[in-house]
Amino acid sequence: MAQPSARRWIAAIGSFGVYAIPLVGPHAAWFLGESLLQGFGSNTQIAWMATNVAVAVAAQVLAGVVLYWSLGGGWVRKMAWLVVIPLTAALNVAYLSAIPAFFLIEADSASERNPWTEHCFVRGAELRPIRTSVIQASPGPRAWWAALPPDARPTLLRVPDCSLTDAVLPKAGQSPEGYLDFFTSLEFASPEGAAIIEQRDRRTSLRTWFMLVDPGAPLQPLAASSDRVQSPPVLSRRGDVVAHLETVVGSGPPVLHRVQVRKATSESTAQEVEVDLAPLGPASYALMDVDTQTREILVWRDDRPLVVGFDGHTRPVPFEPGEIRAQYSTYLRLGQGWVAWDAYREDGPYQIGWSLPGGSGRHRTTTGRSITSAAVDPTGRLIAISETTTLSIGNARDVVYVLRTDTGADVFRIYLPRYTRSQVVFFEGGLFGYSNLEGTRILKVPEAQ
């Protein structure tokens, strides 16, 4: 048994051993002391840092007390040193999960609100996050592409009959090593269900695009990849033309762009045009939509939308997102109105904003979740939002809810299992659809909402 003074010194010095306890993450490991020192330079939340220090000091005091007590007896008391095992586990849980989750994930106290009547339930079908027309128009889409288990094969869900029609796509052969010859993906779809299919050769990375008029129809080739075409074509709402963005040969640096508008099918009577974007100057462009009725294309230029007529002249586009960090994939247009949401944020809650015939407003998500999908109904009265967690820690559930655009109040809310990542769609005929892990539910939107 050590003398009391020696015990105190050994316990005091030994207690600092807690700062050598490893914190083992999925990709790296740090000592507790090292992690605390790094936090002082990178973590700006004082309360978070204070909690980290308080937990470390409490662990140090516990270690000192246990060490002092164990040195005052025989080998039975020495067994207390095994407390380092549960202490190491507890500190790993605290610093890698519990404490970050407390400060990064905001508790969602809103209650579920599900007053809408179910129109149908399509078991097994999961709405796919496929690009479609950014310009929202009445009466809303009649169809949406979904995936079916077990191989996520593409199928077209049609409303109001809630029928499914599997797509007939070419099957890739396999090399002796088991590698597929090519990969097929859906890249864009019209509200009627016509789709742009991309086929990428595994060996050469050559991309070829096809038009799929109907799930059972043969593929119609559109264009092959080239150095000038950087992204898949988009399909007009009426399905009569396809358009793709390409770089101008010989330009650059800086590189200039133009848009080629071509007939989608041999039966199309639409005019084929070339829209030169060079007068708009060099920029980062993304093609979002083409409309043969208004003879306009919609592009995303740097950080905002831009409407360009087939004559090359720009049109005014009302769009004031404020602090919302939108991208071409997080923007919708309804008449002269718009909806936009954050594509990515380093910290803080994600935001969605809108300026629509039904009203204008802003809404923030609960901290720790991002916006998976958003949709606006054809009247501009309602906005549907799907949220999922941005973190691998905590237990924040996914949520789908619908807001009134005039007041921002929610009229529908349902919680889903973590990582559901549901797509939301307002269909023709006042129907609303979302997916859960069991399938897709189609609900009837009350006219009074």
C-alpha positions in Angstrom: 0.0 0.0 0.0 1.4 3.4 -1.0 1.7 6.2 1.5 -1.1 8.8 1.4 1.2 11.6 0.0 2.6 9.3 -2.7 -0.9 8.1 -3.5 -2.1 11.7 -4.0 0.8 12.5 -6.3 0.4 9.2 -8.3 -3.3 9.8 -8.6 -2.9 13.4 -9.7 -0.3 12.7 -12.3 -1.9 9.5 -13.5 -5.3 11.3 -14.0 -3.7 13.1 -17.0 -3.6 9.7 -18.7 -7.2 10.3 -19.9 -5.9 12.7 -22.4 -4.0 9.9 -24.1 -7.2 7.9 -24.6 -7.7 7.4 -28.3 -10.8 8.6 -30.1 -11.2 6.3 -33.1 -13.3 7.6 -36.0 -14.2 5.8 -39.2 -11.3 7.3 -41.1 -8.8 8.5 -38.4 -7.9 8.4 -34.7 -6.8 11.1 -32.3 -5.8 11.3 -28.7 -8.4 13.1 -26.5 -5.9 15.8 -25.6 -5.0 16.3 -29.3 -8.7 16.5 -30.2 -9.4 19.2 -27.5 -6.4 21.3 -28.7 -7.6 21.1 -32.3 -11.1 22.1 -31.2 -9.9 25.4 -29.7 -8.7 26.5 -33.2 -11.6 25.2 -35.3 -14.8 25.1 -33.2 -16.4 28.5 -32.9 -19.3 27.4 -30.7 -18.2 28.3 -27.1 -20.9 26.1 -25.5 -19.7 23.1 -27.5 -16.1 23.7 -26.5 -17.0 24.2 -22.9 -18.9 20.9 -22.9 -15.9 19.1 -24.4 -13.6 20.5 -21.7 -16.1 19.8 -18.9 -16.5 16.1 -19.9 -12.7 15.8 -20.2 -12.2 17.3 -16.7 -14.9 15.0 -15.2 -13.2 12.0 -16.8 -9.9 13.2 -15.4 -11.3 13.6 -11.9 -12.9 10.2 -12.1 -9.7 8.6 -13.2 -7.8 10.3 -10.3 -10.3 9.2 -7.7 -10.3 5.6 -8.9 -6.5 5.6 -9.0 -6.1 7.0 -5.5 -8.6 4.5 -4.1 -7.0 1.5 -5.9 -3.6 2.3 -4.4 -5.0 2.1 -0.9 -5.6 -1.6 -0.9 -4.5 -5.0 -2.3 -4.9 -6.6 -5.7 -8.7 -6.6 -5.5 -8.7 -2.8 -5.6 -6.2 -2.8 -8.5 -9.0 -4.4 -10.5 -10.5 -0.9 -10.6 -7.9 0.0 -13.2 -10.0 -1.9 -15.7 -12.4 1.1 -15.6 -10.2 2.4 -18.4 -12.0 0.1 -20.8 -15.6 1.4 -20.2 -14.2 4.9 -19.8 -12.6 4.7 -23.3 -15.8 3.5 -24.8 -17.8 6.2 -23.0 -15.5 9.0 -24.2 -15.6 7.8 -27.8 -19.4 7.8 -27.7 -19.5 11.2 -26.1 -17.0 13.0 -28.4 -17.8 11.2 -31.6 -21.5 11.1 -31.4 -23.5 12.3 -28.4 -21.9 15.8 -27.9 -21.8 16.7 -31.7 -25.4 15.4 -32.2 -26.6 17.6 -29.3 -25.1 20.8 -30.9 -25.5 19.9 -34.6 -29.0 18.3 -34.7 -32.0 20.5 -33.7 -34.8 18.7 -32.1 -37.9 18.6 -34.3 -40.9 19.1 -32.0 -43.6 19.5 -34.7 -46.4 16.9 -34.6 -47.4 14.8 -37.5 -50.3 16.1 -39.5 -51.8 13.8 -42.0 -55.4 14.9 -42.9 -55.3 14.0 -46.6 -57.1 11.1 -48.1 -55.1 8.4 -49.7 -55.8 7.9 -53.4 -53.6 4.8 -53.8 -50.6 3.1 -52.5 -48.1 1.6 -55.0 -46.1 -1.0 -53.1 -42.4 -1.4 -53.8 -42.2 1.6 -56.2 -39.8 4.4 -55.1 -40.0 7.8 -56.9 -36.7 8.5 -58.5 -34.8 11.8 -58.3 -34.8 12.3 -62.0 -34.4 15.7 -63.7 -37.5 17.0 -65.3 -38.9 20.3 -66.5 -38.0 23.2 -64.2 -40.9 25.2 -65.6 -43.9 24.1 -63.6 -47.2 24.4 -65.6 -50.8 23.4 -65.2 -52.1 20.7 -64.8 -48.9 19.1 -63.4 -47.2 15.8 -64.5 -49.2 12.7 -65.3 -46.3 10.3 -64.8 -43.1 9.9 -62.9 -40.3 7.4 -63.1 -39.9 5.1 -60.2 -37.6 2.2 -59.2 -38.7 -1.3 -58.3 -36.9 -3.9 -56.2 -34.7 -5.9 -56.1 -32.6 -4.4 -58.9 -34.1 -0.8 -58.9 -35.3 -1.4 -62.5 -37.0 1.7 -64.0 -40.8 1.7 -64.2 -43.2 4.5 -65.1 -45.8 5.4 -62.6 -48.9 6.9 -64.1 -51.8 8.8 -62.4 -54.6 8.7 -61.6 -54.8 4.9 -62.2 -51.5 4.4 -60.3 -50.3 1.9 -62.9 -46.7 0.8 -63.4 -45.1 0.0 -66.8 -41.5 -1.3 -66.8 -39.1 0.2 -69.3 -37.7 -2.1 -71.9 -34.0 -1.2 -72.0 -31.1 -3.0 -73.6 -29.3 -5.3 -71.4 -25.5 -5.1 -71.2 -23.3 -8.1 -71.9 -20.5 -9.2 -69.6 -16.9 -9.7 -70.1 -15.2 -12.9 -69.0 -14.1 -11.0 -65.9 -17.7 -10.2 -65.1 -17.7 -6.5 -66.1 -20.7 -5.0 -67.9 -20.2 -3.7 -71.4 -22.1 -0.5 -70.8 -24.2 1.3 -68.1 -27.7 2.7 -68.7 -29.3 5.6 -66.8 -32.4 7.8 -66.9 -31.2 11.4 -67.2 -34.3 13.6 -67.9 -38.1 13.1 -68.3 -41.0 15.1 -69.5 -44.3 15.4 -67.5 -45.8 12.8 -69.8 -43.1 10.2 -69.1 -40.9 10.5 -72.2 -37.3 10.2 -71.1 -33.7 10.8 -72.1 -31.6 7.7 -71.7 -27.8 7.7 -71.4 -25.7 4.8 -72.3 -22.0 4.9 -71.3 -19.5 2.5 -72.7 -17.4 1.0 -69.9 -14.2 0.7 -72.0 -14.2 4.0 -73.9 -16.5 6.2 -71.6 -18.3 7.1 -74.8 -21.8 8.4 -74.0 -24.7 8.0 -76.3 -28.1 9.5 -75.6 -31.5 8.1 -76.7 -35.1 9.2 -76.6 -37.6 6.8 -74.9 -41.0 7.9 -76.0 -42.8 5.2 -74.1 -41.5 2.5 -71.7 -42.2 -0.2 -74.2 -41.0 1.7 -77.3 -37.6 1.2 -78.9 -34.9 3.6 -78.1 -34.3 6.4 -80.7 -30.7 7.6 -80.8 -30.1 11.3 -80.3 -26.5 12.2 -80.0 -23.1 10.7 -79.2 -20.6 12.2 -76.7 -18.0 14.6 -77.9 -15.6 17.0 -76.3 -18.1 19.8 -76.9 -21.1 18.2 -75.2 -20.6 18.1 -71.4 -24.0 17.1 -70.1 -27.1 15.1 -71.2 -29.8 16.8 -73.4 -33.0 18.1 -72.0 -36.5 17.4 -73.3 -39.2 19.9 -73.9 -42.4 19.7 -71.9 -44.3 18.7 -75.0 -41.6 16.1 -76.0 -41.2 17.6 -79.5 -37.6 18.8 -79.2 -34.4 18.0 -77.3 -31.7 20.5 -76.6 -28.1 20.3 -75.5 -25.4 22.7 -74.3 -22.1 22.6 -76.1 -18.9 24.6 -76.3 -18.0 26.6 -79.3 -15.2 25.1 -81.3 -12.1 27.2 -81.3 -13.2 29.4 -78.4 -11.2 29.9 -75.3 -9.9 30.4 -73.1 -12.3 31.6 -72.0 -14.7 29.0 -73.5 -18.0 30.2 -75.1 -21.2 28.2 -75.3 -24.3 27.7 -77.5 -27.4 25.6 -77.3 -28.6 23.2 -80.1 -32.3 22.7 -80.3 -33.2 19.6 -82.4 -36.4 17.6 -83.2 -36.9 14.8 -80.8 -38.7 12.6 -83.3 -39.2 12.4 -87.0 -42.9 13.3 -86.5 -42.0 16.6 -84.7 -42.9 19.8 -86.6 -40.8 22.0 -84.3 -38.2 24.3 -85.7 -34.5 23.4 -85.2 -32.4 26.4 -84.1 -29.0 27.2 -82.6 -29.0 29.7 -79.7 -25.7 31.5 -79.4 -24.7 32.3 -75.8 -21.4 33.9 -76.8 -22.8 37.4 -76.6 -23.6 36.8 -72.9 -19.9 36.2 -72.3 -18.0 33.4 -70.8 -19.6 31.8 -67.7 -20.6 28.6 -66.0 -23.7 27.4 -67.8 -26.2 24.6 -67.2 -29.2 24.0 -69.5 -32.4 23.5 -67.6 -35.4 23.8 -70.0 -36.5 24.4 -73.5 -40.0 25.6 -74.4 -41.1 25.5 -78.1 -44.4 27.4 -77.4 -42.6 30.5 -76.0 -39.5 29.8 -78.1 -37.2 30.2 -75.1 -34.6 28.2 -73.3 -33.8 28.4 -69.6 -30.2 28.3 -68.5 -28.4 28.7 -65.2 -25.6 31.2 -65.6 -23.1 31.2 -62.7 -25.5 31.7 -59.7 -28.9 32.6 -61.2 -31.4 31.6 -63.9 -31.5 33.3 -67.3 -34.1 33.1 -70.0 -32.9 33.3 -73.6 -35.2 33.5 -76.6 -34.5 31.4 -79.7 -33.5 34.8 -81.2 -30.6 35.1 -78.7 -32.2 37.9 -76.7 -32.5 37.6 -73.0 -35.8 38.0 -71.0 -36.2 39.4 -67.5 -36.4 36.8 -64.8 -37.6 37.8 -61.4 -35.3 36.1 -58.9 -34.1 37.4 -55.5 -32.9 34.5 -53.4 -31.1 36.5 -50.8 -28.9 34.3 -48.7 -30.2 31.1 -50.3 -27.4 29.3 -52.1 -29.3 27.8 -55.0 -28.0 25.8 -58.0 -29.7 24.8 -61.2 -30.9 21.6 -59.5 -32.5 23.5 -56.7 -34.7 25.9 -58.6 -38.2 25.8 -59.9 -40.2 28.3 -62.0 -43.9 28.9 -62.0 -45.0 31.6 -64.4 -43.1 34.7 -63.2 -42.6 33.1 -59.8 -39.9 30.9 -58.4 -38.9 28.5 -55.7 -35.2 28.0 -54.7 -33.4 26.2 -51.9 -29.9 25.7 -50.6 -28.0 23.1 -52.6 -25.3 23.0 -49.8 -24.4 24.7 -46.6 -21.3 24.3 -44.5 -23.2 25.0 -41.3 -26.5 26.2 -40.0 -30.0 25.3 -41.2 -30.8 24.9 -44.9 -33.3 27.4 -46.3 -36.0 27.5 -49.0 -37.5 30.6 -50.4 -40.3 31.4 -52.8 -42.1 34.1 -54.7 -45.3 32.7 -56.2 -48.8 33.8 -57.1 -50.0 32.4 -53.8 -47.5 34.3 -51.7 -43.9 34.9 -50.8 -41.8 33.7 -47.9 -38.8 31.9 -46.4 -38.5 28.7 -44.4 -35.6 27.1 -42.6 -35.1 23.4 -42.0 -34.3 22.0 -38.6 -30.5 22.1 -38.1 -28.9 18.8 -39.1 -31.1 18.2 -42.1 -30.9 19.1 -45.8 -33.5 19.4 -48.5 -33.7 16.2 -50.5 -36.6 17.3 -52.8 -39.1 20.1 -53.2 -42.1 20.6 -55.4 -44.7 23.3 -56.0 -48.4 22.6 -56.9 -49.6 24.0 -60.2 -51.6 26.8 -58.5 -48.7 28.1 -56.5 -50.6 27.6 -53.2 -48.5 24.8 -51.8 -44.8 23.8 -51.5 -43.8 20.2 -50.6 -40.4 19.6 -48.9 -38.5 16.5 -48.1 -35.7 16.6 -45.6 -33.1 14.1 -44.6 -30.2 14.1 -42.1 -26.8 15.5 -43.2 -25.0 13.6 -40.5 -24.0 10.0 -39.8 -24.7 10.5 -36.1 -27.8 11.1 -34.1 -31.2 9.7 -34.8 -33.0 12.5 -36.8 -35.8 11.0 -38.8 -36.6 12.1 -42.4 -39.6 14.2 -42.8 -42.0 15.2 -45.6 -44.2 18.3 -45.2 -46.3 20.7 -47.2 -46.4 24.5 -46.6 -48.9 27.1 -47.6 -47.2 29.8 -49.7 -49.2 32.6 -48.2 -48.6 32.0 -44.5 -45.8 29.4 -44.4 -47.9 27.2 -42.2 -47.7 23.4 -42.6 -50.8 21.6 -43.7 -49.3 18.1 -44.0 -46.4 16.5 -42.1 -45.2 12.9 -41.8 -42.0 11.5 -40.4 -40.2 8.7 -42.2 -37.3 6.3 -41.3 -33.8 7.7 -41.4 -32.2 7.9 -44.9 -35.6 7.5 -46.7 -34.6 10.4 -48.9 -38.2 10.7 -50.3 -39.0 12.4 -53.6 -42.1 14.6 -53.6 -44.3 15.3 -56.6 -47.6 17.3 -57.2 -49.4 15.3 -59.9 -52.2 16.3 -62.3 -55.7 16.2 -60.8 -54.8 17.5 -57.3 -52.7 14.5 -56.3 -49.6 14.5 -54.2 -47.0 11.7 -54.1 -44.1 10.8 -51.8 -42.1 7.6 -51.2 -41.3 5.7 -48.1 -39.4 2.5 -47.6 -42.5 0.4 -48.5 -43.6 2.2 -51.7 -45.2 5.3 -52.9 -48.3 6.9 -51.5 -50.5 9.1 -53.7 -52.8 11.5 -51.7 -55.7 13.7 -52.6 -55.0 17.4 -51.9 -58.0 19.0 -50.4 -59.3 21.9 -52.5 -59.7 24.1 -49.4 -55.9 24.0 -48.6 
